[in-house]
Amino acid sequence: MAETSNRSFSPFVYWGQDSENIFLKVEIGTATDLDVQWTDNDLQLSCHGYGSRGKHQYQFFLQFLNPIVSKESSYKVTEKSIEFRIVKQTYHDVWPRLTVEQLKPPWLKIDFDKLVDEDDEDEIDEGLDDQVKDWEKHQLKEIEKQLELNNEAGFWDPKTFYLLAYNLFQFVGYGYVFVVLFYRYFKYGDASKSEAFESIGSQLVTCQIVAIAEIIHPMLGLVKTSVFAPMAQVYGRNFALLITVLDSDLREDPVVWYLFIAWSTIELIRYPFYMLAAIDSEVKLVTFLRYTAWIPLYPMGIICEVILLTKAISLYEVTGSLTVSLPNPWNASLYFPYYIRLHFMLFIPASLYMLKYMYYQTKKKLRSPDKSKGKVNAKKKL
């Protein structure tokens, strides 16, 4: 048997919390020579076992953001990991991060099975929530005026109310994504880009699941548009989110930050435009942005998705995630990297279709009235 190196490595450590405890899961199997030292402010662990680098010596040190009660805290060793339950000194105190350092080490990750509830998350940064609300109120000012005028006229019907509620929900969701991403960027710099999914992933996934309704809307006649355009966009985005959610390396890739910025910026313009259209109203600035902002943003999003898909192919070849091998009860197999390649081949023509579609929509909407009249007069002369 080959001898293991004397070098020490840092294991993967996953953390989560509730209102009273911090939970740590250290991914080291069959741990031996375990040495755990902790105080009310920090934790140090050292042991020998099977971790991310194979059988080696592993160790790490954490200085907690807030004090803990070390005497009431505990841990247990299983075959696959070492699990800690750490008692907080202050109950109902949601920690925005685990450590004193603002930037987490690369081996420290979020345990998505032990996330705080949304009600607890709202307590993390009330100042940020206030900024989001003020920003959204400012953006919706013109729309609210139109709503008040139409409400007085008694225009309300189920279809209009539903479209307004749907588009407002999506606008608020993407507004939150946009503000949080830039807020963290200005606060933490480029390092925040690797934590883009961690900070707003659940909100963005929610918005994109709800966006499936945009495929159904034209089928039911709620909006006058083709089914293919929303179907291509929703499927493409949801597939990009799927491969990102299931791979930790992709979740921490900076390209995800740029992709989410492109998506959220587009939607902050698109959904107010749809809200105004639902009540037969128009704000010229919103209309202008709707048919011009896509020119830099759509190519930006397409390039980011191409980079993401390219990286995903090699990563999923290594991990084997979502690959179905024989034998199995269904007697069927699927090599997921091949499916990503198929998606990639379809993505390129679909993206070109979307660019062409937006180009003709822009040309039609922003065409000069004088030129249109000139064409009509010319036809009359003929």
C-alpha positions in Angstrom: 0.0 0.0 0.0 1.3 3.4 -0.9 2.2 5.8 1.9 0.1 8.9 2.3 1.7 12.3 2.2 2.4 14.2 5.4 0.9 17.3 3.8 -2.4 18.6 5.3 -5.4 19.5 3.2 -8.6 21.4 3.9 -11.8 19.3 3.7 -15.1 20.4 2.3 -17.1 22.0 5.1 -20.9 22.6 4.6 -22.7 24.9 6.9 -26.3 25.8 7.7 -28.3 27.3 10.5 -31.6 27.7 12.2 -32.7 30.2 14.8 -30.7 28.5 17.6 -27.9 26.5 16.1 -25.2 26.4 13.5 -24.7 23.1 11.7 -21.4 21.9 10.1 -20.8 18.8 8.0 -17.2 18.0 7.4 -16.8 15.6 4.5 -14.1 13.2 5.9 -14.8 9.5 5.9 -13.5 7.0 8.4 -11.8 9.7 10.4 -9.0 8.7 12.8 -6.7 10.6 15.1 -9.5 13.2 15.5 -8.5 16.3 17.4 -11.3 18.9 17.9 -10.5 22.1 19.8 -13.1 24.9 20.2 -13.8 28.0 22.3 -16.8 30.3 22.3 -15.2 32.1 19.3 -13.5 29.6 17.1 -13.2 25.9 16.1 -10.1 23.9 15.0 -10.2 20.4 13.7 -7.5 18.0 12.6 -7.8 14.3 11.6 -6.7 11.6 9.2 -9.2 10.1 6.8 -10.7 10.1 3.3 -11.7 13.5 2.0 -11.7 15.5 -1.3 -8.1 14.7 -1.9 -8.2 11.0 -1.0 -6.7 9.6 2.1 -4.7 12.3 3.8 -4.3 14.5 6.9 -7.0 17.2 7.0 -7.4 20.3 9.1 -9.1 23.6 9.2 -9.7 26.6 11.5 -12.8 28.8 11.7 -13.2 32.0 13.6 -17.0 32.5 14.1 -18.8 35.7 13.2 -20.6 35.7 16.6 -19.9 33.9 19.9 -21.2 30.4 20.5 -21.8 28.2 23.5 -19.0 25.7 23.2 -20.0 23.7 26.3 -23.5 23.0 25.0 -22.3 22.2 21.4 -21.6 18.7 20.2 -20.4 16.6 17.3 -20.7 13.1 16.0 -18.5 11.0 13.7 -20.1 8.9 11.0 -18.6 6.7 8.3 -18.8 9.5 5.7 -18.5 12.8 7.7 -18.1 14.6 11.0 -21.3 16.5 11.9 -21.4 19.5 14.4 -24.3 21.1 16.2 -23.1 24.4 17.5 -25.3 26.4 19.8 -25.6 30.2 19.3 -25.2 32.5 22.3 -28.0 34.7 20.9 -31.2 32.9 19.8 -33.2 34.1 16.8 -30.1 35.6 15.5 -29.6 34.8 11.8 -25.9 35.0 10.8 -25.3 36.5 7.3 -22.1 34.5 7.1 -20.2 31.9 9.2 -16.8 33.6 9.8 -15.4 36.9 10.8 -13.8 37.2 7.4 -16.1 38.7 4.8 -14.8 36.4 2.1 -15.3 32.7 2.8 -12.6 30.2 2.0 -13.1 28.0 -1.1 -13.6 24.8 0.9 -16.5 26.3 2.9 -19.9 25.9 1.3 -23.6 26.3 2.0 -25.6 23.3 3.1 -28.8 23.8 1.1 -30.5 21.2 3.2 -30.2 23.4 6.3 -31.1 26.9 5.0 -32.9 29.4 7.2 -36.5 30.1 6.4 -37.4 33.1 4.3 -38.8 34.9 7.3 -35.4 34.6 9.0 -33.5 35.7 5.9 -35.5 38.9 5.9 -33.9 39.8 9.2 -30.3 39.5 7.8 -30.2 42.9 6.1 -33.2 45.1 6.6 -31.3 48.0 5.2 -30.8 46.2 1.9 -34.6 45.4 1.8 -35.4 49.0 2.3 -33.1 49.9 -0.7 -34.9 47.3 -2.8 -38.3 48.7 -1.9 -37.3 52.3 -2.5 -35.8 51.4 -5.9 -38.9 49.4 -7.0 -41.2 52.3 -5.9 -39.2 54.7 -8.0 -39.4 52.4 -11.1 -43.1 51.8 -10.7 -44.1 55.4 -10.2 -45.3 56.0 -13.8 -47.1 52.6 -13.8 -48.9 53.4 -10.6 -50.3 56.6 -12.1 -51.7 54.7 -15.0 -53.2 52.1 -12.7 -55.0 54.7 -10.6 -56.5 56.4 -13.7 -57.7 53.1 -15.1 -59.0 51.9 -11.8 -61.2 55.0 -11.5 -62.5 54.2 -15.0 -63.5 50.7 -13.8 -61.6 48.8 -16.4 -60.7 45.8 -14.1 -61.3 42.3 -15.4 -59.8 38.9 -14.4 -57.5 38.8 -17.4 -56.0 42.2 -16.9 -55.7 41.7 -13.1 -53.9 38.4 -13.6 -51.4 39.8 -16.2 -50.7 42.8 -13.9 -50.1 40.5 -10.9 -47.9 38.1 -12.8 -45.7 40.8 -14.4 -45.5 42.7 -11.1 -44.4 39.5 -9.3 -41.7 38.8 -11.8 -40.5 42.5 -11.8 -40.1 42.5 -8.0 -38.3 39.1 -8.1 -35.8 40.2 -10.8 -35.5 43.6 -9.1 -34.3 41.9 -5.9 -31.8 39.8 -7.9 -30.4 42.8 -9.7 -30.1 45.0 -6.5 -28.5 42.2 -4.4 -25.9 41.3 -7.1 -24.8 44.9 -7.4 -25.0 45.6 -3.7 -22.7 42.7 -3.0 -20.4 43.7 -5.8 -19.9 47.2 -4.6 -19.4 45.9 -1.0 -17.1 42.9 -1.7 -15.7 43.6 -5.2 -14.9 40.9 -7.7 -14.9 38.2 -5.0 -18.7 38.5 -4.8 -19.0 37.1 -8.3 -18.2 33.6 -7.2 -21.0 33.8 -4.7 -23.7 35.0 -7.1 -25.8 31.9 -7.1 -25.4 31.4 -3.3 -26.8 34.9 -2.7 -29.8 35.0 -5.0 -30.1 31.5 -6.5 -33.3 30.5 -4.8 -35.1 33.7 -5.8 -33.9 33.4 -9.4 -35.0 29.7 -9.6 -38.4 30.7 -8.3 -38.8 33.4 -11.0 -37.8 31.0 -13.7 -40.2 28.3 -12.6 -43.0 30.8 -12.6 -41.9 32.0 -16.0 -43.1 28.7 -17.5 -46.5 30.4 -17.4 -45.3 32.6 -20.3 -45.4 29.5 -22.6 -49.1 29.0 -21.6 -50.2 32.6 -21.9 -50.2 32.7 -25.8 -51.8 29.2 -25.9 -54.8 30.5 -23.8 -54.9 33.8 -25.8 -53.9 35.9 -22.9 -51.2 37.6 -24.9 -50.8 38.1 -28.7 -47.4 36.5 -29.4 -46.0 33.3 -30.8 -45.4 30.3 -28.5 -41.9 29.6 -29.8 -40.2 32.8 -28.6 -41.1 32.3 -24.9 -40.7 28.6 -25.1 -37.1 28.9 -26.4 -36.2 31.6 -23.8 -37.7 29.8 -20.8 -36.3 26.4 -21.7 -32.9 27.8 -22.4 -32.7 29.7 -19.1 -34.1 26.8 -17.1 -31.6 24.4 -18.6 -28.7 26.8 -17.8 -30.0 27.0 -14.2 -30.4 23.2 -13.9 -26.7 22.5 -14.9 -25.6 25.3 -12.6 -27.6 24.1 -9.6 -26.3 20.6 -9.8 -22.6 21.4 -10.1 -20.7 23.3 -7.3 -17.9 24.4 -9.6 -20.4 26.1 -12.0 -22.3 27.7 -9.1 -19.0 29.5 -8.1 -18.0 30.4 -11.7 -17.9 34.3 -12.2 -19.6 33.8 -15.6 -22.8 33.1 -13.6 -22.7 36.6 -12.2 -22.6 38.2 -15.6 -25.3 35.9 -16.9 -27.7 36.8 -14.0 -26.9 40.5 -14.5 -27.9 40.2 -18.2 -31.1 38.3 -17.4 -32.2 40.6 -14.5 -31.5 43.8 -16.4 -33.6 42.6 -19.4 -36.5 41.7 -17.2 -36.5 45.0 -15.2 -37.4 46.6 -18.5 -39.5 43.9 -20.1 -42.0 43.4 -17.2 -42.9 47.1 -16.7 -43.5 47.3 -20.5 -45.9 44.3 -20.2 -47.7 45.8 -17.3 -48.3 49.0 -19.2 -49.4 47.0 -22.3 -51.9 45.1 -20.1 -53.7 48.4 -19.4 -53.3 49.8 -22.9 -50.9 52.4 -21.7 -47.4 53.5 -22.7 -44.4 55.3 -21.1 -42.1 56.3 -24.0 -38.9 55.8 -22.0 -40.0 52.2 -21.0 -40.9 51.5 -24.7 -37.6 52.9 -25.9 -35.6 50.8 -23.4 -37.6 47.7 -24.2 -36.6 47.9 -27.9 -33.0 49.1 -27.5 -31.6 47.6 -24.3 -31.7 44.1 -25.7 -29.0 45.1 -28.3 -26.1 44.8 -25.8 -27.9 42.6 -23.3 -29.1 39.7 -25.4 -25.6 39.0 -27.0 -24.1 39.3 -23.5 -26.5 36.7 -22.2 -25.9 34.4 -25.2 -22.1 34.6 -24.8 -22.4 33.8 -21.1 -24.6 30.8 -21.7 -22.2 29.5 -24.4 -19.3 29.7 -21.9 -21.4 28.0 -19.2 -22.5 25.2 -21.6 -18.9 24.6 -22.7 -17.6 24.3 -19.2 -20.5 22.1 -18.2 -19.7 19.5 -20.8 -16.3 18.8 -19.3 -17.4 19.0 -15.7 -20.4 16.6 -16.2 -18.1 14.2 -18.0 -16.0 14.0 -14.8 -18.8 13.9 -12.2 -21.3 11.7 -14.2 -24.2 13.7 -12.8 -27.6 13.0 -14.5 -26.0 10.2 -16.6 -28.2 7.1 -16.6 -26.2 3.9 -17.1 -27.3 0.3 -17.8 -28.6 -1.9 -16.3 -31.6 -0.2 -14.7 -35.3 -0.9 -14.3 -36.2 1.2 -17.4 -33.6 -0.5 -19.6 -32.5 2.9 -21.0 -29.4 5.0 -20.8 -28.5 8.6 -21.1 -25.0 10.1 -21.3 -25.8 13.7 -20.1 -22.8 15.4 -21.7 -24.2 14.3 -25.1 -27.5 15.9 -24.2 -25.6 19.1 -23.3 -24.0 19.0 -26.7 -27.4 18.5 -28.4 -28.8 21.4 -26.4 -25.7 23.5 -27.5 -26.4 22.7 -31.2 -30.1 23.8 -30.8 -29.2 26.8 -28.7 -27.2 28.6 -31.4 -30.0 28.7 -34.0 -32.6 29.5 -31.3 -30.5 32.4 -30.2 -30.2 33.7 -33.7 -33.9 33.4 -34.1 -34.4 35.5 -30.9 -32.0 38.2 -32.1 -33.8 38.3 -35.5 -37.2 38.3 -33.8 -36.2 41.3 -31.6 -34.7 43.1 -34.5 -37.9 43.0 -36.5 -40.0 43.9 -33.4 -37.7 46.9 -32.8 -37.8 48.0 -36.4 -41.6 47.7 -36.4 -42.1 49.6 -33.1 -39.5 52.3 -33.4 -40.0 53.1 -37.1 -40.3 56.8 -37.8 -43.9 57.9 -38.3 -42.8 60.3 -41.1 -41.2 57.5 -43.0 -44.3 55.4 -42.7 -46.5 58.2 -44.0 -44.0 58.7 -46.9 -44.4 55.1 -47.9 -48.2 55.3 -47.8 -48.2 58.5 -49.9 -45.9 56.9 -52.4 -48.2 53.9 -52.8 -51.1 56.3 -53.3 -49.3 58.2 -56.1 -48.6 54.9 -57.8 
